[in-house]
């Protein structure tokens, strides 16, 4: 059991590239967003910066994550604890609406 705990701790340590809130973490999150959103990547980074300051743990009531998606949107489009999962969910939400009208922040 201790070995499993050590492996899990090592995976979590290396899965997060930098300390939350650090410039390195923000750069990493922005690069993930750009990768997921492809041609809309720069717009998506601007929206995420406005919504959460590129913080995966940002929360405002029922809204949380990089893109501050609400509980009903997360139930439909997905969610997760890291930039990849949150960006993929936001991208699914974005392509469903074909633009940024769903977000308070605009690019």
N, CA, C and O of each residue as an XYZ file, in Angstrom:
428
protein
N       0.821     -1.180      0.000
C       0.000      0.000      0.000
C       0.874      1.257      0.000
O       0.556      2.242     -0.667
N       1.981      1.214      0.755
C       2.884      2.371      0.771
C       3.497      2.615     -0.598
O       3.708      3.762     -0.993
N       3.783      1.539     -1.320
C       4.366      1.668     -2.657
C       3.358      2.336     -3.589
O       3.714      3.219     -4.369
N       2.108      1.912     -3.503
C       1.066      2.513     -4.324
C       0.911      3.999     -4.001
O       0.757      4.820     -4.904
N       0.953      4.337     -2.735
C       0.870      5.740     -2.325
C       2.041      6.549     -2.840
O       1.868      7.689     -3.271
N       3.231      5.972     -2.801
C       4.420      6.662     -3.311
C       4.335      6.859     -4.817
O       4.725      7.908     -5.330
N       3.831      5.862     -5.522
C       3.675      5.983     -6.977
C       2.650      7.061     -7.309
O       2.873      7.881     -8.200
N       1.538      7.058     -6.601
C       0.510      8.072     -6.820
C       1.046      9.466     -6.539
O       0.790     10.394     -7.307
N       1.775      9.623     -5.464
C       2.365     10.915     -5.134
C       3.348     11.359     -6.216
O       3.360     12.532     -6.591
N       4.155     10.459     -6.713
C       5.112     10.786     -7.775
C       4.380     11.203     -9.045
O       4.785     12.157     -9.710
N       3.313     10.500     -9.384
C       2.536     10.848    -10.586
C       1.922     12.228    -10.442
O       1.970     13.026    -11.379
N       1.353     12.518     -9.300
C       0.752     13.837     -9.092
C       1.800     14.941     -9.093
O       1.544     16.045     -9.573
N       2.962     14.648     -8.566
C       4.039     15.635     -8.542
C       4.486     15.982     -9.946
O       4.682     17.155    -10.266
N       4.650     14.970    -10.788
C       5.139     15.213    -12.141
C       4.036     15.592    -13.112
O       4.332     16.101    -14.193
N       2.774     15.363    -12.767
C       1.665     15.729    -13.652
C       1.428     17.231    -13.645
O       0.927     17.781    -14.625
N       1.775     17.895    -12.570
C       1.629     19.338    -12.482
C       3.003     19.948    -12.680
O       3.881     19.770    -11.836
N       3.213     20.671    -13.788
C       4.547     21.103    -14.144
C       5.129     22.202    -13.264
O       6.347     22.380    -13.257
N       4.334     22.927    -12.541
C       4.854     24.015    -11.713
C       3.848     24.316    -10.614
O       2.731     23.798    -10.618
N       4.249     25.144     -9.689
C       3.383     25.537     -8.595
C       2.203     26.341     -9.123
O       2.365     27.225     -9.964
N       1.017     26.025     -8.618
C      -0.175     26.764     -9.034
C       0.028     28.250     -8.773
O       0.537     28.646     -7.725
N      -0.371     29.052     -9.725
C      -0.243     30.494     -9.591
C       1.073     31.052    -10.079
O       1.234     32.269    -10.167
N       2.016     30.189    -10.397
C       3.320     30.653    -10.839
C       3.283     31.021    -12.327
O       2.433     30.521    -13.063
N       4.194     31.889    -12.772
C       4.266     32.201    -14.204
C       4.476     30.949    -15.058
O       3.925     30.846    -16.154
N       5.265     30.004    -14.560
C       5.483     28.767    -15.316
C       4.173     27.994    -15.473
O       3.900     27.449    -16.542
N       3.369     27.946    -14.421
C       2.080     27.247    -14.492
C       1.143     27.961    -15.464
O       0.444     27.312    -16.243
N       1.126     29.283    -15.421
C       0.279     30.043    -16.347
C       0.712     29.810    -17.790
O      -0.133     29.641    -18.669
N       2.018     29.798    -18.044
C       2.528     29.536    -19.393
C       2.150     28.132    -19.855
O       1.754     27.932    -21.003
N       2.274     27.172    -18.957
C       1.890     25.802    -19.286
C       0.407     25.724    -19.629
O       0.034     25.143    -20.648
N      -0.439     26.309    -18.781
C      -1.878     26.271    -19.025
C      -2.223     26.949    -20.351
O      -3.071     26.457    -21.096
N      -1.573     28.069    -20.647
C      -1.812     28.766    -21.915
C      -1.401     27.892    -23.099
O      -2.088     27.876    -24.121
N      -0.298     27.172    -22.975
C       0.140     26.320    -24.089
C      -0.831     25.155    -24.298
O      -1.090     24.755    -25.433
N      -1.357     24.623    -23.220
C      -2.357     23.556    -23.326
C      -3.612     24.092    -24.022
O      -4.143     23.453    -24.930
N      -4.076     25.249    -23.598
C      -5.265     25.858    -24.206
C      -5.045     26.075    -25.692
O      -5.915     25.744    -26.497
N      -3.899     26.625    -26.071
C      -3.603     26.860    -27.494
C      -3.600     25.552    -28.280
O      -4.087     25.500    -29.409
N      -3.058     24.514    -27.689
C      -3.022     23.211    -28.371
C      -4.443     22.676    -28.593
O      -4.772     22.219    -29.687
N      -5.266     22.733    -27.568
C      -6.625     22.184    -27.656
C      -7.494     23.005    -28.612
O      -8.237     22.437    -29.413
N      -7.408     24.322    -28.535
C      -8.274     25.193    -29.336
C      -7.723     25.483    -30.735
O      -8.400     26.115    -31.545
N      -6.511     25.029    -31.020
C      -5.867     25.192    -32.325
C      -5.980     26.628    -32.851
O      -5.414     27.532    -32.237
N      -6.672     26.869    -33.940
C      -6.761     28.193    -34.551
C      -7.438     29.246    -33.688
O      -7.299     30.442    -33.945
N      -8.163     28.817    -32.680
C      -8.816     29.740    -31.750
C      -8.033     29.868    -30.441
O      -8.527     30.435    -29.467
N      -6.814     29.338    -30.429
C      -6.025     29.260    -29.204
C      -5.763     30.588    -28.531
O      -5.930     30.707    -27.317
N      -5.350     31.602    -29.301
C      -5.069     32.899    -28.680
C      -6.333     33.524    -28.105
O      -6.298     34.140    -27.040
N      -7.446     33.365    -28.808
C      -8.718     33.864    -28.279
C      -9.072     33.133    -26.985
O      -9.496     33.753    -26.009
N      -8.897     31.826    -26.983
C      -9.230     31.022    -25.807
C      -8.364     31.405    -24.609
O      -8.855     31.447    -23.480
N      -7.089     31.682    -24.841
C      -6.212     32.104    -23.742
C      -6.696     33.434    -23.174
O      -6.699     33.618    -21.957
N      -7.103     34.358    -24.031
C      -7.609     35.646    -23.532
C      -8.878     35.456    -22.697
O      -9.045     36.101    -21.662
N      -9.762     34.580    -23.146
C     -10.987     34.302    -22.381
C     -10.637     33.664    -21.038
O     -11.158     34.078    -20.002
N      -9.759     32.658    -21.047
C      -9.376     31.989    -19.797
C      -8.655     32.943    -18.850
O      -8.849     32.871    -17.637
N      -7.825     33.834    -19.388
C      -7.144     34.812    -18.534
C      -8.168     35.704    -17.842
O      -8.068     35.957    -16.641
N      -9.142     36.174    -18.595
C     -10.181     37.034    -18.029
C     -11.031     36.270    -17.009
O     -11.362     36.804    -15.950
N     -11.378     35.035    -17.327
C     -12.264     34.256    -16.455
C     -11.575     33.786    -15.180
O     -12.179     33.817    -14.108
N     -10.312     33.348    -15.280
C      -9.683     32.675    -14.135
C      -8.242     33.067    -13.865
O      -7.629     32.549    -12.931
N      -7.689     33.971    -14.663
C      -6.253     34.290    -14.599
C      -5.411     33.040    -14.827
O      -4.321     32.892    -14.276
N      -5.953     32.137    -15.663
C      -5.288     30.883    -16.055
C      -5.051     29.935    -14.883
O      -4.064     29.199    -14.861
N      -5.949     29.956    -13.925
C      -5.860     29.092    -12.746
C      -6.868     27.951    -12.848
O      -8.069     28.197    -12.959
N      -6.395     26.709    -12.811
C      -7.308     25.568    -12.885
C      -8.174     25.453    -11.630
O      -9.253     24.863    -11.681
N      -7.717     26.005    -10.510
C      -8.463     25.888     -9.254
C      -9.334     27.116     -8.968
O      -9.928     27.204     -7.894
N      -9.420     28.061     -9.903
C     -10.253     29.257     -9.701
C     -11.708     28.841     -9.505
O     -12.200     27.917    -10.155
N     -12.388     29.544     -8.594
C     -13.788     29.224     -8.322
C     -14.546     30.485     -7.969
O     -14.046     31.357     -7.258
N     -15.772     30.565     -8.485
C     -16.679     31.663     -8.186
C     -18.072     31.053     -8.092
O     -18.769     30.921     -9.098
N     -18.468     30.687     -6.894
C     -19.747     30.006     -6.720
C     -19.720     28.658     -7.418
O     -18.826     27.845     -7.182
N     -20.706     28.423     -8.282
C     -20.784     27.147     -9.014
C     -19.807     27.083    -10.181
O     -19.611     26.016    -10.763
N     -19.202     28.194    -10.526
C     -18.297     28.257    -11.678
C     -16.864     27.986    -11.232
O     -16.393     28.540    -10.239
N     -16.180     27.123    -11.984
C     -14.791     26.907    -11.611
C     -13.954     26.480    -12.797
O     -14.458     26.112    -13.858
N     -12.646     26.546    -12.569
C     -11.688     26.132    -13.579
C     -11.214     27.258    -14.468
O     -11.581     28.419    -14.283
N     -10.398     26.898    -15.431
C      -9.810     27.867    -16.357
C     -10.852     28.719    -17.046
O     -10.662     29.921    -17.230
N     -11.969     28.089    -17.433
C     -12.985     28.787    -18.212
C     -14.245     29.085    -17.408
O     -15.250     29.521    -17.970
N     -14.200     28.852    -16.094
C     -15.319     29.161    -15.210
C     -16.639     28.613    -15.738
O     -17.631     29.335    -15.837
N     -16.634     27.339    -16.073
C     -17.851     26.693    -16.548
C     -18.727     26.335    -15.353
O     -18.231     25.912    -14.309
N     -20.041     26.510    -15.522
C     -20.998     26.201    -14.478
C     -21.247     24.710    -14.342
O     -20.814     23.917    -15.179
N     -21.941     24.339    -13.293
C     -22.169     22.915    -13.011
C     -22.956     22.226    -14.123
O     -22.650     21.081    -14.457
N     -23.951     22.877    -14.701
C     -24.721     22.229    -15.767
C     -23.863     22.044    -17.021
O     -23.976     21.024    -17.700
N     -23.006     23.023    -17.335
C     -22.123     22.895    -18.495
C     -21.086     21.802    -18.274
O     -20.774     21.040    -19.190
N     -20.553     21.727    -17.058
C     -19.566     20.682    -16.750
C     -20.195     19.293    -16.859
O     -19.546     18.342    -17.295
N     -21.469     19.183    -16.458
C     -22.157     17.893    -16.549
C     -22.326     17.459    -18.007
O     -22.284     16.266    -18.307
N     -22.513     18.412    -18.901
C     -22.724     18.100    -20.319
C     -21.404     17.931    -21.073
O     -21.230     16.967    -21.819
N     -20.473     18.873    -20.874
C     -19.266     18.927    -21.702
C     -18.021     18.352    -21.043
O     -16.993     18.186    -21.699
N     -18.103     18.049    -19.763
C     -16.978     17.445    -19.070
C     -16.287     18.406    -18.127
O     -16.613     19.591    -18.068
N     -15.332     17.874    -17.395
C     -14.618     18.636    -16.387
C     -13.365     17.853    -16.026
O     -13.162     16.738    -16.508
N     -12.553     18.418    -15.207
C     -11.364     17.727    -14.747
C     -10.550     18.625    -13.844
O     -10.884     19.792    -13.635
N      -9.481     18.068    -13.313
C      -8.662     18.799    -12.347
C      -7.442     19.442    -12.977
O      -6.675     20.110    -12.284
N      -7.244     19.254    -14.290
C      -6.047     19.811    -14.911
C      -6.387     20.620    -16.160
O      -7.530     20.621    -16.617
N      -5.398     21.298    -16.701
C      -5.601     22.173    -17.853
C      -6.078     21.404    -19.077
O      -6.880     21.925    -19.852
N      -5.606     20.186    -19.268
C      -6.023     19.403    -20.434
C      -7.509     19.103    -20.382
O      -8.225     19.361    -21.349
N      -7.979     18.565    -19.277
C      -9.396     18.188    -19.155
C     -10.298     19.416    -19.233
O     -11.328     19.392    -19.907
N      -9.913     20.486    -18.543
C     -10.739     21.689    -18.555
C     -10.757     22.344    -19.934
O     -11.795     22.851    -20.360
N      -9.640     22.340    -20.628
C      -9.582     22.921    -21.967
C     -10.400     22.107    -22.960
O     -11.094     22.673    -23.805
N     -10.326     20.796    -22.866
C     -11.120     19.951    -23.769
C     -12.615     20.155    -23.540
O     -13.389     20.228    -24.495
N     -13.019     20.245    -22.276
C     -14.431     20.487    -21.975
C     -14.869     21.845    -22.514
O     -15.937     21.960    -23.114
N     -14.056     22.862    -22.305
C     -14.391     24.198    -22.797
C     -14.438     24.225    -24.322
O     -15.268     24.924    -24.904
N     -13.553     23.471    -24.971
C     -13.569     23.413    -26.429
C     -14.857     22.765    -26.934
O     -15.454     23.238    -27.901
N     -15.285     21.686    -26.283
C     -16.561     21.056    -26.666
C     -17.711     22.050    -26.518
O     -18.597     22.118    -27.369
N     -17.689     22.811    -25.442
C     -18.718     23.836    -25.202
C     -18.618     24.933    -26.258
O     -19.639     25.393    -26.769
N     -17.420     25.347    -26.585
C     -17.184     26.385    -27.588
C     -17.699     25.958    -28.966
O     -18.404     26.723    -29.625
N     -17.357     24.751    -29.404
C     -17.776     24.336    -30.743
C     -19.277     24.089    -30.815
O     -19.871     24.189    -31.889
N     -19.896     23.767    -29.683
C     -21.354     23.606    -29.661
C     -22.042     24.938    -29.976
O     -23.038     24.976    -30.698
N     -21.504     26.018    -29.432
C     -22.093     27.337    -29.662
C     -21.479     28.081    -30.831
O     -22.014     29.099    -31.271
N     -20.357     27.582    -31.340
C     -19.652     28.163    -32.488
C     -19.059     29.550    -32.229
O     -18.620     30.209    -33.172
N     -19.037     30.004    -30.986
C     -18.417     31.296    -30.686
C     -18.282     31.443    -29.166
O     -18.440     30.474    -28.424
N     -17.991     32.655    -28.719
C     -17.715     32.915    -27.304
C     -18.918     33.475    -26.557
O     -18.758     33.963    -25.438
N     -20.123     33.423    -27.136
C     -21.267     34.055    -26.479
C     -21.597     33.434    -25.124
O     -22.237     34.081    -24.295
N     -21.175     32.200    -24.883
C     -21.488     31.529    -23.615
C     -20.705     32.106    -22.440
O     -21.104     31.913    -21.292
N     -19.602     32.808    -22.695
C     -18.754     33.323    -21.644
C     -18.984     34.802    -21.401
O     -19.306     35.548    -22.326
N     -18.819     35.224    -20.162
C     -18.890     36.658    -19.829
C     -17.720     37.385    -20.466
O     -17.874     38.491    -20.985
N     -16.561     36.767    -20.426
C     -15.359     37.371    -21.022
C     -15.302     37.033    -22.498
O     -15.617     35.918    -22.915
N     -14.905     37.996    -23.258
C     -14.761     37.820    -24.717
C     -13.315     38.059    -25.110
O     -12.594     38.790    -24.431
N     -12.886     37.436    -26.220
C     -11.496     37.636    -26.657
C     -11.281     39.047    -27.125
O     -10.173     39.401    -27.530
